[in-house]
Amino acid sequence: MRTSFRRPSAGVIIGIGALVVALSGTAYAATATVVAIQGGGGTNLAKVTNSGQLLAVPAVPTNLFNVFLYGGGSCTPSYMPPAGKALVITAVTFFNHPATSPGELDLYSGDCAQFLTAAVSPTDQSSTQSFPSGLVVRGGQGLTLATVTDNGSAVVSGYFVPASTVPAAPASHKTAPRRSVTTRPAR
């Protein structure tokens, strides 16, 4: 004698699907691990805990730097990082001493090839600019403080990173694919 099975109802199929999804999610959550974000050389830069909290450690004290730069009219770097290191600038304090108003100080990487930041002041004034994400200066590039009109100096603070962790050149807008956009008037 032949036994035939009835086709399951839609409710049974939906119930089985919900059960599979619920059980697979629970199993995944129970096996979640800590995710680590690694830098060059396999060192942990940050990690994400099971509860989703991001834990990061500040730079090692031996990698911190504070550099005093005196502004001049030339575009010759007045500070070069150690060999194999790149700079991440976290703050710049400008000391503007203009003889004529306004006085402008410009901070560049290299020989004035890449503009980083500037300060303009009509009188003797200091100003601090913070960069929580950091301004990156590639390895082999120095820092230049150029005065546009008069005298000034700056203290640049940040930390060193291995030069290999910084791209050789910034991304170029020319490498982006060209796309055409067609607009239609609203109806």
N, C-alpha and C positions, 0 to 999 in steps of 0.2 A: 504494500500500500504506500502510496506516495503522499508525503506530508508537505503542505505548502505554507509558507510564512506570509503573513500579511505585511504589506509595506508599512513602515512606521509613519506615524502622523507627523505633521509639520511641527507640532509642539514638542514631540520627543526628539526630533532632529535638532531643534533650537536648544533644547535643554542639554543635550550631549555636547553641542558646540560650546555653550556657556561653561559647562563643567571642564572641558578641555582647556579653555582660555584661563579660567580661574586657577586651575591646578598648575598650569605651566608658569603663570605669573608668580605664584607662591614659591614654586621651586626655584625660579630665577632669583627672587629677592633673597631667599635663604642662602644662596651660593654667591651673592655679591661680594666682591673683594675691594680693597683699597686700590685706587688708580694712582699711579705715580707719573709725574711729568719729568722727563729726564733732559738734561742738557748735554753739552759736549763732554766726552770722557765718561759717560754713564753716571754722572752725578745727579741726584734727585734735586730738582729745583722747586717742586711743589707736589702736593698730593691731595687727593680728594678722599675724604673719609666716607664710611658707609652711610652717614647721615647727609652727605652732599656738601659738607663744609670744605672749603679750599684752604689748605694750610701752606704758607710759603715762608721761607726763611730769607731774611735780608742778606745782602752780600757779605761775604767773609771780610772781616776788618782789614786783612792784608790786601784786599782788592779795592779798597776805597782810595779816592784821591781828592785833593784840594790843590788847585794850581792858581797862582797869582799871575796874571797877564797884564803887561803894560801896553797900552795902545800906541800904535805908530802909524806912519803913512804908508808903509810897505805892506805887501801881502806875503811876507815870509813867515811861515809858522814859527811861533815863539815857544811852543811846547810840542814835543813828540812823545807818544806813549811808548812804553817798553816794547821791545821786539816780540812779536807774536800776540800782542794784546790789542783790543779795540776798546774804545771808550763808550760808556753810557753816561750821558750828562743828566743829572737830576736837578741841578739848580745853578743859576748864574746870578751873582751879585755884581751889578755895574756901579762904578764910582765915576760919575760924569763931572768934569771940571771945565766947562766951556769958557773960553775967553770971549767968544762971540756967541750970540744966541741964535738958534738953538744948537746944542752940542749933541752929536750922535756917535754912538759906539756900536760897531757891528762885529759879531762873532761868526767866524767862518771855520769850516774844516778845510784842511789843505791850504793851498795858496790862493785863498779867496774864491775857490771853485764852487763851494757849496755853502750857501748862506744858512746859518742856524737860527740866530735871533739877534735882536738889537734893542737899544735903549736910547731914547731921545729926551733931552732935558734942557729947559731954558736957563737953568741956574745950576750951581753946585748941588748935586743931589745923588743919592744912592737909591737903587731900586733892585729888588730881588725877583727873579722869575723862577718858578718851580715847574718841573716837568716830571710828574709822577710816573708816566710811562717811559720816560727817558728819551733823549736825543742821541742817536747812535752815530759815532764817528768810526769809520772803518779802520782796520789795522793799516799802519803805514801812513795814515793821514794825521797831520798835526792840527793844532788849534792856532788861529790867527785872530787877534783883536785889532781891528782897523778903526781909526778915528776918521770921521768924515770931515769935521770942522776943527776940532781942537783936541785937548788932552783928556785922558781918562784911563781907567784900569778896570779890571774885573777879577773876581775870584770864581773859578769854575769848580763845581763839586760833582762827584759821581762815583762810578766804580768801573773797574776793568773787567772785560770778559775775553775769553779766548778769541782771537781774530777769526778762527775757523767757524765760529758760530754766527758770524755776521755775513750777509750776502756780499759778494765782491762788488756789486754795483746795484744802485736802486733800480726798481722796476721801471721800465720805460713805457710811456704812453703809446709809443709806436708799435709795441708788441701786442696791444689789445686788438682783437678782431674787429673789423669794420662791420657795422650793421646799419641797415637802412630802416628808417622808421616811417611808416605811413600814418598820417593822421586823417581822421574823417571829422567833418563838422558834426556837432551835436544835433540830434533831431528833436 
